[in-house]
Amino acid sequence: EAKLAKARRDCAALHAARGVDEAFDAWTNFVYDLSALYSKLQQGAKGDGKSTAWFGTKIRERKTDELLRYLHFARDSEQHGISKNYAVSGANYALEDGRRMEFNERKRIKANWAYEKVAGEGVKPHEEFDAMIVGPSIQPVRVLNRGVWCEPPRNHLGAPILEFAFVNELATLAIRYFEQMVVEARGLL
């Protein structure tokens, strides 16, 4: 539970970050703390058949679920690799007042395609759609671990991740999963 509490604080710091360095530190701490949480649960499951079987299902989920697999790869890439496990999006400007957007700031807007050539297949010109203008933020990138690549996740537990391009949103989804995981583990006592 202490590791989960630490991961929650990291997630909050990731959302509150005012710059790349703060966000990167919070992201790195977050993926490390999740790895430590798995280790604690694995140690707690040892010696009890029911707990060991339960933990085995969680390890299988980590191998097959896009988000959980990505977090595991991001942590291993950070610890063992030399390349960054994130990218920084560029600056943007708010439409209403032209000011430069803050780090992690997002504005939802309604947009439409101006030209039929741009609209693409299945989209009618001038059809309105939801869009987002974003300030600088850190985004997940393809990561390499022990010769295997892992793409940023688009799904988690069979559902699409709506804001898959932001590591702080991935962290929020992960926190929900790990909170439930700890509840389940507690129920095995």
Backbone as a chain_set.jsonl record, in Angstrom:
{"seq": "EAKLAKARRDCAALHAARGVDEAFDAWTNFVYDLSALYSKLQQGAKGDGKSTAWFGTKIRERKTDELLRYLHFARDSEQHGISKNYAVSGANYALEDGRRMEFNERKRIKANWAYEKVAGEGVKPHEEFDAMIVGPSIQPVRVLNRGVWCEPPRNHLGAPILEFAFVNELATLAIRYFEQMVVEARGLL", "coords": {"N": [[0.82, -1.204, 0.0], [2.047, 1.175, 0.588], [3.686, 1.59, -1.634], [1.735, 1.928, -3.597], [0.567, 4.288, -2.662], [2.735, 5.999, -3.039], [2.948, 5.869, -5.85], [0.534, 7.081, -6.491], [1.067, 9.696, -5.621], [3.126, 10.318, -7.389], [1.681, 10.278, -9.792], [-0.069, 12.424, -9.36], [1.851, 14.452, -9.236], [2.773, 14.342, -11.827], [0.545, 15.26, -13.25], [0.473, 17.839, -12.215], [2.814, 18.981, -13.046], [4.927, 21.594, -14.2], [6.686, 21.781, -16.174], [9.033, 20.152, -18.433], [11.167, 18.802, -17.075], [10.168, 18.397, -14.435], [7.921, 16.832, -15.062], [9.119, 14.616, -16.324], [10.647, 13.56, -14.187], [8.562, 12.815, -12.426], [7.198, 10.935, -14.032], [9.186, 8.973, -14.403], [9.62, 8.188, -11.731], [7.066, 7.188, -11.27], [6.816, 4.902, -13.017], [8.821, 3.329, -11.929], [7.869, 2.961, -9.298], [5.539, 1.494, -9.755], [6.643, -0.874, -10.691], [7.949, -1.692, -8.38], [5.725, -2.121, -6.807], [4.59, -4.382, -8.031], [6.652, -6.172, -7.37], [6.475, -6.251, -4.562], [3.906, -7.359, -4.252], [4.33, -9.825, -5.452], [6.175, -10.975, -3.689], [4.556, -11.106, -1.419], [2.709, -12.969, -2.237], [4.007, -15.376, -2.329], [4.293, -18.739, -1.238], [1.641, -19.246, -0.711], [-0.855, -20.931, -2.239], [-3.296, -19.993, -3.436], [-2.872, -17.217, -3.533], [-0.532, -17.126, -5.078], [-1.475, -18.146, -7.507], [-3.329, -16.147, -8.15], [-1.567, -13.932, -8.431], [-0.154, -14.823, -10.62], [-2.088, -14.55, -12.642], [-2.169, -11.803, -12.791], [0.383, -11.179, -13.714], [0.221, -12.337, -16.244], [-1.736, -10.663, -17.315], [-0.249, -8.323, -17.394], [1.489, -8.922, -19.425], [-0.177, -9.074, -21.636], [-2.019, -6.939, -21.752], [-2.187, -3.792, -23.26], [-1.576, -1.269, -21.995], [-0.484, -1.983, -19.456], [1.648, -3.585, -20.232], [3.13, -1.713, -21.655], [3.866, 0.106, -19.608], [5.522, -1.523, -18.09], [7.568, -2.034, -19.962], [8.434, 0.606, -20.338], [9.522, 1.231, -17.865], [11.607, -0.709, -17.693], [13.069, 0.055, -19.935], [13.86, 2.601, -19.169], [15.504, 1.985, -16.997], [17.438, 0.212, -18.065], [18.051, 1.047, -20.637], [19.236, 3.507, -23.076], [17.945, 5.475, -24.432], [15.38, 8.023, -24.462], [12.189, 7.491, -22.906], [10.022, 8.889, -23.661], [8.471, 11.623, -25.426], [8.559, 15.134, -26.182], [5.937, 17.279, -26.694], [5.358, 20.023, -28.931], [5.104, 23.641, -28.539], [1.985, 25.405, -28.298], [-0.746, 27.6, -29.16], [-3.38, 29.309, -27.55], [-6.644, 29.515, -28.852], [-8.596, 31.436, -28.194], [-7.326, 33.709, -27.074], [-4.764, 33.897, -28.057], [-2.534, 33.445, -26.506], [0.451, 31.776, -25.372], [0.208, 28.377, -24.642], [0.179, 26.727, -21.461], [2.379, 24.301, -19.881], [1.218, 21.007, -20.067], [-1.374, 21.928, -20.394], [-4.673, 21.749, -21.731], [-7.113, 22.228, -24.216], [-10.345, 21.63, -25.148], [-11.951, 21.603, -28.266], [-14.277, 22.386, -30.916], [-13.995, 21.401, -34.203], [-13.605, 21.561, -37.808], [-13.329, 20.05, -41.052], [-11.711, 21.741, -43.619], [-11.305, 21.358, -46.332], [-12.229, 19.093, -48.906], [-10.275, 17.288, -49.817], [-8.618, 16.997, -47.619], [-10.327, 15.953, -45.759], [-10.626, 13.178, -45.918], [-11.322, 9.628, -46.054], [-14.636, 8.73, -45.424], [-15.251, 10.994, -43.976], [-17.078, 13.888, -44.089], [-16.683, 16.982, -45.834], [-16.561, 19.966, -43.921], [-17.8, 18.837, -41.782], [-18.366, 18.809, -38.363], [-16.197, 18.043, -35.611], [-14.852, 16.682, -32.531], [-11.939, 18.018, -31.055], [-8.615, 18.721, -29.827], [-6.54, 21.183, -28.485], [-3.267, 21.386, -27.465], [-0.906, 22.242, -24.956], [2.664, 22.225, -24.403], [3.757, 18.956, -23.523], [4.595, 15.769, -22.032], [4.869, 12.865, -23.954], [4.026, 9.457, -24.649], [6.318, 7.188, -26.197], [7.462, 4.797, -28.616], [9.128, 2.109, -27.129], [12.156, 0.366, -26.37], [13.159, -2.739, -25.155], [15.431, -5.049, -24.202], [15.841, -5.882, -26.869], [13.261, -5.989, -27.884], [10.491, -4.24, -29.161], [8.024, -1.974, -27.935], [4.984, -0.529, -28.532], [3.343, 2.64, -27.845], [0.457, 2.477, -25.754], [-2.904, 1.924, -26.906], [-5.15, 0.823, -26.0], [-6.769, -0.438, -23.05], [-7.49, -3.011, -20.924], [-9.33, -3.992, -22.794], [-10.697, -1.735, -23.654], [-10.752, 1.347, -25.504], [-8.154, 3.779, -25.09], [-8.744, 7.004, -24.506], [-7.263, 9.446, -24.338], [-4.6, 8.8, -25.269], [-2.162, 9.895, -25.933], [-0.806, 11.155, -23.917], [1.308, 10.912, -21.176], [0.545, 11.425, -18.541], [-2.166, 10.869, -18.526], [-2.151, 8.166, -19.089], [-0.988, 7.322, -16.735], [-3.011, 7.932, -14.894], [-5.041, 6.112, -15.64], [-3.665, 3.76, -15.067], [-3.318, 3.958, -12.286], [-5.936, 3.549, -11.355], [-6.283, 0.864, -12.078], [-4.263, -0.378, -10.504], [-5.075, 0.305, -7.945], [-7.371, -1.283, -7.712], [-6.144, -3.747, -7.959], [-4.64, -3.896, -5.588], [-6.728, -3.927, -3.742], [-7.857, -6.417, -4.385], [-5.678, -8.068, -3.7], [-5.533, -7.584, -0.959], [-7.894, -8.82, -0.215], [-7.189, -11.454, -0.362], [-5.902, -12.069, 1.932]], "CA": [[0.0, 0.0, 0.0], [2.949, 2.325, 0.571], [4.102, 1.795, -3.031], [0.572, 2.478, -4.295], [0.457, 5.691, -2.239], [3.816, 6.723, -3.722], [2.567, 5.973, -7.265], [-0.52, 8.115, -6.556], [1.732, 11.003, -5.516], [3.822, 10.522, -8.661], [0.658, 10.586, -10.784], [-0.498, 13.802, -9.082], [2.962, 15.327, -9.634], [2.795, 14.33, -13.29], [-0.524, 16.162, -13.677], [0.752, 19.201, -11.752], [4.115, 19.42, -13.555], [4.914, 22.865, -14.939], [7.744, 21.73, -17.181], [9.488, 18.833, -18.857], [11.97, 18.134, -16.048], [9.255, 17.933, -13.377], [7.086, 15.75, -15.6], [9.961, 13.445, -16.527], [10.945, 12.981, -12.867], [7.346, 12.171, -11.915], [6.945, 9.763, -14.883], [10.192, 7.968, -14.072], [9.276, 7.665, -10.399], [5.824, 6.441, -11.398], [7.035, 3.561, -13.571], [9.613, 2.576, -10.949], [7.02, 2.59, -8.164], [4.653, 0.396, -10.182], [7.462, -2.084, -10.717], [8.154, -2.081, -6.979], [4.438, -2.646, -6.336], [4.539, -5.775, -8.503], [7.605, -6.963, -6.578], [5.901, -6.446, -3.217], [2.794, -8.304, -4.356], [4.9, -11.135, -5.744], [6.729, -11.504, -2.432], [3.439, -11.409, -0.536], [1.969, -14.125, -2.75], [4.811, -16.595, -2.185], [3.961, -19.675, -0.174], [0.204, -19.451, -0.623], [-1.295, -21.352, -3.569], [-4.329, -19.103, -3.967], [-2.238, -15.929, -3.83], [0.399, -17.337, -6.185], [-2.293, -18.269, -8.724], [-3.857, -14.808, -8.429], [-0.488, -13.102, -8.935], [0.133, -15.318, -11.968], [-3.039, -13.926, -13.584], [-1.778, -10.39, -12.929], [1.566, -11.154, -14.578], [-0.279, -12.593, -17.608], [-2.376, -9.407, -17.754], [0.813, -7.355, -17.711], [2.08, -9.308, -20.708], [-1.133, -8.99, -22.744], [-2.708, -5.653, -21.783], [-1.304, -2.792, -23.883], [-1.112, -0.258, -21.04], [0.367, -2.598, -18.436], [2.875, -4.007, -20.917], [3.893, -0.505, -21.965], [4.449, 0.631, -18.369], [6.624, -2.431, -17.748], [8.639, -1.76, -20.913], [8.949, 1.956, -20.082], [10.373, 1.136, -16.67], [12.824, -1.441, -18.036], [13.808, 0.89, -20.872], [14.458, 3.671, -18.375], [16.57, 1.452, -16.153], [18.478, -0.505, -18.799], [18.308, 1.62, -21.957], [19.92, 4.804, -23.146], [17.108, 6.469, -25.094], [14.249, 8.513, -23.674], [10.945, 6.736, -23.069], [8.965, 9.882, -23.852], [8.762, 12.736, -26.339], [7.972, 16.389, -25.725], [5.176, 17.939, -27.753], [5.715, 21.42, -29.113], [4.256, 24.7, -27.992], [0.77, 25.733, -29.024], [-1.329, 28.858, -28.729], [-4.819, 29.256, -27.301], [-7.396, 30.188, -29.905], [-9.398, 32.565, -27.733], [-6.57, 34.929, -26.778], [-3.466, 33.845, -28.712], [-1.411, 33.266, -25.573], [1.15, 30.486, -25.414], [-0.401, 27.479, -23.663], [1.032, 26.237, -20.378], [2.742, 22.892, -19.902], [0.104, 20.092, -19.738], [-2.688, 22.554, -20.589], [-5.439, 21.212, -22.862], [-8.394, 22.885, -24.508], [-11.193, 20.897, -26.09], [-12.587, 22.506, -29.225], [-14.995, 21.825, -32.052], [-13.277, 21.754, -35.426], [-14.178, 20.946, -39.009], [-12.416, 19.955, -42.189], [-11.914, 22.863, -44.533], [-11.249, 20.93, -47.722], [-12.607, 17.699, -49.138], [-9.052, 16.484, -49.936], [-8.106, 16.774, -46.269], [-11.334, 15.261, -44.949], [-10.331, 11.753, -45.868], [-12.385, 8.661, -46.273], [-15.673, 8.64, -44.403], [-15.482, 12.278, -43.309], [-17.618, 14.882, -45.024], [-16.148, 18.333, -45.62], [-17.318, 20.863, -43.053], [-18.407, 18.086, -40.681], [-17.749, 19.199, -37.099], [-15.711, 16.956, -34.781], [-14.148, 17.092, -31.319], [-10.49, 18.073, -31.183], [-7.965, 19.263, -28.647], [-5.301, 21.939, -28.646], [-2.497, 21.066, -26.26], [0.364, 22.893, -24.698], [3.738, 21.246, -24.313], [3.542, 17.871, -22.564], [5.386, 14.605, -22.411], [4.041, 11.878, -24.627], [4.676, 8.146, -24.734], [6.92, 6.816, -27.476], [7.857, 3.401, -28.776], [10.289, 1.848, -26.28], [12.905, -0.854, -26.631], [13.657, -3.43, -23.98], [16.032, -6.347, -24.515], [15.661, -6.201, -28.273], [11.846, -6.044, -28.251], [9.852, -2.931, -29.162], [6.654, -1.871, -27.424], [4.343, 0.703, -28.976], [2.48, 3.261, -26.839], [-0.838, 1.792, -25.723], [-4.135, 2.542, -27.415], [-6.242, 0.136, -25.311], [-6.502, -0.967, -21.71], [-8.556, -3.927, -20.494], [-10.308, -4.127, -23.864], [-11.352, -0.459, -23.978], [-9.798, 2.315, -26.057], [-7.657, 4.862, -24.246], [-9.133, 8.207, -25.245], [-6.167, 10.418, -24.392], [-3.433, 7.923, -25.279], [-0.948, 10.629, -26.295], [-0.281, 11.874, -22.761], [1.697, 9.957, -20.142], [-0.196, 11.635, -17.29], [-3.452, 10.173, -18.645], [-1.831, 6.741, -18.933], [-0.763, 7.111, -15.305], [-4.318, 7.948, -14.22], [-5.666, 4.8, -15.889], [-2.901, 2.741, -14.349], [-3.616, 4.062, -10.855], [-7.225, 2.865, -11.126], [-6.037, -0.585, -12.168], [-3.469, -0.832, -9.369], [-5.906, 0.395, -6.736], [-8.185, -2.496, -7.701], [-5.233, -4.868, -7.736], [-4.322, -3.936, -4.155], [-7.962, -4.363, -3.077], [-7.922, -7.855, -4.591], [-4.619, -8.685, -2.904], [-5.958, -7.493, 0.44], [-8.946, -9.812, -0.039], [-6.581, -12.789, -0.288], [-5.297, -12.27, 3.272]], "C": [[0.859, 1.261, 0.0], [3.409, 2.623, -0.856], [2.955, 2.364, -3.863], [0.407, 3.955, -3.938], [1.525, 6.538, -2.924], [3.479, 6.903, -5.204], [1.453, 7.014, -7.449], [0.092, 9.516, -6.512], [2.483, 11.329, -6.813], [2.836, 10.924, -9.751], [0.171, 12.027, -10.605], [0.589, 14.786, -9.504], [3.066, 15.42, -11.15], [1.733, 15.27, -13.85], [-0.221, 17.621, -13.322], [2.043, 19.787, -12.334], [3.974, 20.695, -14.381], [6.003, 22.901, -16.001], [8.201, 20.308, -17.424], [10.256, 18.111, -17.751], [11.108, 17.588, -14.919], [8.442, 16.736, -13.847], [7.912, 14.48, -15.793], [10.295, 12.774, -15.199], [9.74, 12.223, -12.32], [7.046, 10.897, -12.709], [7.918, 8.629, -14.541], [9.903, 7.348, -12.71], [8.038, 6.783, -10.467], [6.079, 5.02, -11.92], [7.898, 2.712, -12.644], [8.748, 2.105, -9.777], [6.036, 1.485, -8.531], [5.412, -0.919, -10.232], [7.693, -2.601, -9.296], [6.866, -2.656, -6.385], [4.272, -4.096, -6.779], [5.452, -6.657, -7.651], [7.063, -7.25, -5.185], [4.771, -7.469, -3.254], [3.297, -9.723, -4.642], [5.463, -11.771, -4.47], [5.616, -11.903, -1.471], [2.671, -12.648, -0.963], [2.714, -15.44, -2.537], [4.329, -17.444, -1.009], [2.477, -19.937, 0.006], [-0.319, -19.739, -2.031], [-2.305, -20.422, -4.207], [-3.733, -17.752, -4.378], [-1.279, -16.036, -5.012], [-0.357, -17.435, -7.506], [-2.85, -16.896, -9.129], [-2.765, -13.928, -9.038], [-0.095, -13.532, -10.347], [-0.809, -14.722, -13.008], [-2.672, -12.46, -13.818], [-0.535, -10.252, -13.818], [1.155, -11.425, -16.024], [-0.976, -11.353, -18.163], [-1.325, -8.389, -18.16], [1.459, -7.673, -19.063], [1.141, -9.062, -21.881], [-1.861, -7.651, -22.843], [-1.748, -4.581, -22.287], [-0.74, -1.788, -22.885], [-0.13, -0.868, -20.041], [1.701, -3.041, -19.028], [3.747, -2.792, -21.193], [4.576, 0.053, -20.709], [5.645, -0.212, -17.935], [7.826, -2.17, -18.672], [9.265, -0.385, -20.647], [9.882, 1.956, -18.883], [11.684, 0.444, -17.009], [13.701, -0.638, -18.995], [14.529, 2.017, -20.135], [15.649, 3.152, -17.584], [17.729, 0.896, -16.97], [18.878, 0.141, -20.124], [19.022, 2.952, -21.893], [19.059, 5.873, -23.806], [15.932, 6.856, -24.197], [13.019, 7.65, -23.932], [9.75, 7.69, -23.173], [9.426, 10.882, -24.911], [8.102, 13.979, -25.763], [7.234, 17.02, -26.901], [5.551, 19.416, -27.794], [4.736, 22.387, -28.476], [3.028, 24.895, -28.881], [0.199, 27.02, -28.444], [-2.838, 28.712, -28.597], [-5.546, 30.058, -28.37], [-8.088, 31.454, -29.422], [-8.604, 33.846, -27.494], [-5.151, 34.935, -27.35], [-2.281, 33.663, -27.789], [-0.793, 31.876, -25.741], [0.574, 29.601, -24.304], [0.638, 26.969, -22.669], [1.371, 24.763, -20.588], [1.554, 22.072, -19.383], [-1.287, 20.718, -19.9], [-3.356, 21.955, -21.824], [-6.75, 21.965, -22.992], [-9.142, 22.033, -25.521], [-11.901, 21.913, -26.978], [-13.441, 21.691, -30.202], [-14.259, 22.303, -33.296], [-14.021, 21.171, -36.619], [-13.133, 20.953, -40.112], [-12.737, 21.078, -43.157], [-11.99, 22.413, -45.99], [-11.572, 19.45, -47.843], [-11.376, 16.803, -49.215], [-8.501, 16.109, -48.56], [-9.052, 15.885, -45.466], [-11.078, 13.771, -44.863], [-11.571, 10.896, -46.025], [-13.378, 8.652, -45.111], [-15.965, 9.937, -43.67], [-15.952, 13.28, -44.355], [-16.971, 16.234, -44.758], [-17.107, 19.15, -44.76], [-18.066, 20.13, -41.934], [-17.65, 18.426, -39.4], [-17.324, 17.954, -36.319], [-15.012, 17.529, -33.555], [-12.646, 17.046, -31.57], [-9.921, 18.684, -29.901], [-6.725, 20.031, -29.078], [-4.539, 21.734, -27.348], [-1.241, 21.912, -26.174], [1.45, 21.83, -24.654], [3.408, 20.185, -23.245], [4.466, 16.724, -22.939], [4.433, 13.521, -22.893], [4.782, 10.549, -24.69], [5.223, 7.9, -26.139], [7.197, 5.314, -27.471], [9.123, 3.17, -27.948], [10.876, 0.472, -26.586], [13.383, -1.439, -25.319], [14.133, -4.808, -24.401], [15.724, -6.806, -25.939], [14.223, -6.28, -28.755], [11.253, -4.637, -28.133], [8.444, -3.024, -28.598], [6.106, -0.504, -27.825], [3.547, 1.331, -27.826], [1.086, 2.631, -26.901], [-1.979, 2.614, -26.297], [-5.351, 1.962, -26.707], [-5.79, -0.31, -23.932], [-7.726, -1.763, -21.275], [-9.694, -3.977, -21.522], [-11.021, -2.853, -24.272], [-10.32, 0.512, -24.555], [-9.396, 3.36, -25.011], [-7.896, 6.149, -25.022], [-7.997, 9.211, -25.387], [-4.831, 9.682, -24.295], [-2.117, 8.662, -25.522], [-0.307, 11.364, -25.115], [0.056, 10.887, -21.644], [0.939, 10.184, -18.833], [-1.569, 10.97, -17.349], [-3.253, 8.662, -18.547], [-1.642, 6.412, -17.448], [-2.084, 7.075, -14.542], [-5.048, 6.627, -14.42], [-4.966, 3.702, -15.104], [-3.201, 2.772, -12.851], [-4.922, 3.344, -10.533], [-7.047, 1.35, -11.131], [-5.318, -1.08, -10.91], [-4.209, -0.674, -8.042], [-6.773, -0.86, -6.608], [-7.329, -3.727, -7.421], [-4.906, -5.008, -6.247], [-5.544, -4.375, -3.344], [-8.096, -5.894, -3.19], [-6.889, -8.595, -3.74], [-4.99, -8.698, -1.423], [-7.015, -8.544, 0.752], [-8.427, -11.226, 0.057], [-6.004, -13.088, 1.081], [-6.172, -13.146, 4.138]], "O": [[0.448, 2.295, -0.526], [3.51, 3.788, -1.243], [3.182, 3.196, -4.742], [0.137, 4.779, -4.812], [1.255, 7.664, -3.341], [3.702, 7.98, -5.756], [1.434, 7.738, -8.444], [-0.308, 10.405, -7.264], [2.476, 12.47, -7.274], [3.125, 11.816, -10.549], [0.019, 12.762, -11.581], [0.287, 15.838, -10.067], [3.412, 16.472, -11.688], [1.987, 15.994, -14.813], [-0.616, 18.533, -14.05], [2.33, 20.967, -12.131], [3.03, 20.853, -15.155], [6.218, 23.925, -16.649], [7.808, 19.38, -16.716], [10.02, 16.927, -17.513], [11.291, 16.449, -14.491], [8.291, 15.751, -13.124], [7.453, 13.387, -15.46], [10.232, 11.55, -15.094], [9.883, 11.112, -11.808], [6.676, 9.881, -12.12], [7.516, 7.473, -14.409], [9.938, 6.127, -12.556], [7.968, 5.75, -9.801], [5.608, 4.049, -11.329], [7.72, 1.496, -12.582], [8.887, 0.971, -9.321], [5.733, 0.628, -7.701], [4.878, -1.963, -9.856], [7.636, -3.806, -9.049], [6.911, -3.568, -5.559], [3.858, -4.944, -5.988], [5.068, -7.759, -7.259], [7.181, -8.37, -4.688], [4.688, -8.342, -2.39], [2.749, -10.698, -4.129], [5.251, -12.956, -4.21], [5.719, -12.921, -0.786], [2.048, -13.308, -0.132], [2.102, -16.508, -2.564], [4.003, -16.931, 0.062], [2.101, -20.785, 0.815], [-0.233, -18.885, -2.913], [-2.191, -20.093, -5.388], [-4.055, -17.218, -5.44], [-1.221, -15.137, -5.851], [0.073, -16.871, -8.512], [-2.841, -16.536, -10.306], [-2.999, -13.253, -10.04], [0.258, -12.693, -11.176], [-0.392, -14.421, -14.126], [-2.847, -11.941, -14.92], [-0.428, -9.298, -14.588], [1.692, -10.801, -16.94], [-0.826, -11.028, -19.341], [-1.489, -7.676, -19.15], [1.922, -6.768, -19.758], [1.602, -8.861, -23.005], [-2.282, -7.27, -23.935], [-0.623, -4.472, -21.798], [0.453, -1.487, -22.923], [0.945, -0.314, -19.814], [2.751, -2.889, -18.403], [4.961, -2.832, -20.99], [5.747, 0.429, -20.76], [6.654, 0.319, -17.47], [8.964, -2.095, -18.208], [10.484, -0.232, -20.724], [10.921, 2.617, -18.899], [12.756, 0.939, -16.66], [14.926, -0.649, -18.881], [15.674, 2.342, -20.449], [16.686, 3.811, -17.512], [18.888, 1.09, -16.603], [19.93, -0.181, -20.676], [19.366, 3.455, -20.823], [19.398, 7.055, -23.752], [15.546, 6.111, -23.296], [12.828, 7.139, -25.035], [8.623, 7.34, -22.82], [10.609, 10.969, -25.239], [7.187, 13.88, -24.946], [7.815, 17.264, -27.958], [6.008, 19.98, -26.799], [3.692, 22.002, -27.951], [3.052, 24.581, -30.071], [0.609, 27.47, -27.375], [-3.488, 28.075, -29.425], [-5.113, 31.148, -28.745], [-8.16, 32.44, -30.156], [-9.126, 34.944, -27.684], [-4.412, 35.897, -27.14], [-1.135, 33.721, -28.237], [-1.446, 30.936, -26.195], [0.467, 30.033, -23.157], [1.813, 26.806, -22.998], [0.726, 24.071, -21.376], [0.958, 22.422, -18.364], [-2.284, 20.077, -19.566], [-2.7, 21.687, -22.831], [-7.404, 22.292, -22.002], [-8.639, 21.751, -26.608], [-12.385, 22.942, -26.508], [-13.326, 20.468, -30.287], [-13.94, 23.485, -33.418], [-14.953, 20.384, -36.457], [-12.192, 21.747, -40.107], [-13.9, 21.329, -43.472], [-12.681, 23.041, -46.793], [-11.22, 18.654, -46.972], [-11.413, 15.671, -48.732], [-7.976, 15.01, -48.378], [-8.612, 15.146, -44.586], [-11.301, 13.168, -43.813], [-12.697, 11.385, -46.115], [-12.981, 8.573, -43.949], [-16.851, 9.97, -42.817], [-15.296, 13.486, -45.377], [-16.734, 16.599, -43.606], [-18.325, 19.021, -44.877], [-18.87, 20.733, -41.223], [-16.423, 18.338, -39.363], [-18.007, 16.931, -36.36], [-14.629, 18.699, -33.531], [-12.149, 16.131, -32.227], [-10.663, 19.106, -29.014], [-5.962, 19.578, -29.93], [-5.095, 21.888, -26.261], [-0.611, 22.245, -27.178], [1.166, 20.648, -24.851], [2.846, 20.502, -22.197], [5.046, 16.708, -24.024], [3.362, 13.295, -22.329], [6.01, 10.515, -24.774], [4.655, 8.354, -27.132], [7.164, 4.665, -26.425], [10.081, 3.938, -28.048], [10.174, -0.448, -27.005], [13.939, -0.736, -24.475], [13.356, -5.629, -24.889], [15.392, -7.968, -26.176], [13.982, -6.605, -29.917], [11.475, -3.936, -27.146], [7.76, -4.034, -28.765], [6.684, 0.534, -27.504], [3.12, 0.616, -26.919], [0.6, 2.292, -27.981], [-2.006, 3.84, -26.183], [-6.447, 2.516, -26.787], [-4.605, -0.528, -23.68], [-8.846, -1.253, -21.26], [-10.87, -4.001, -21.16], [-11.874, -2.889, -25.158], [-9.158, 0.506, -24.148], [-10.197, 3.762, -24.167], [-7.308, 6.353, -26.083], [-7.8, 9.769, -26.467], [-4.043, 9.904, -23.376], [-1.051, 8.08, -25.325], [0.644, 12.122, -25.309], [-0.801, 10.116, -21.214], [0.712, 9.233, -18.086], [-2.087, 10.548, -16.315], [-4.093, 7.959, -17.986], [-2.078, 5.365, -16.97], [-2.249, 6.26, -13.634], [-5.612, 6.082, -13.471], [-5.615, 2.818, -14.543], [-3.324, 1.721, -12.221], [-5.003, 2.613, -9.547], [-7.598, 0.647, -10.283], [-5.716, -2.084, -10.32], [-3.984, -1.451, -7.114], [-6.893, -1.428, -5.523], [-7.759, -4.641, -6.718], [-4.899, -6.117, -5.713], [-5.408, -5.114, -2.369], [-8.409, -6.572, -2.211], [-7.193, -9.623, -3.135], [-4.786, -9.692, -0.727], [-7.039, -9.097, 1.852], [-9.145, -12.117, 0.51], [-5.652, -14.232, 1.369], [-5.826, -13.42, 5.288]]}, "num_chains": 1, "name": "protein.A"}
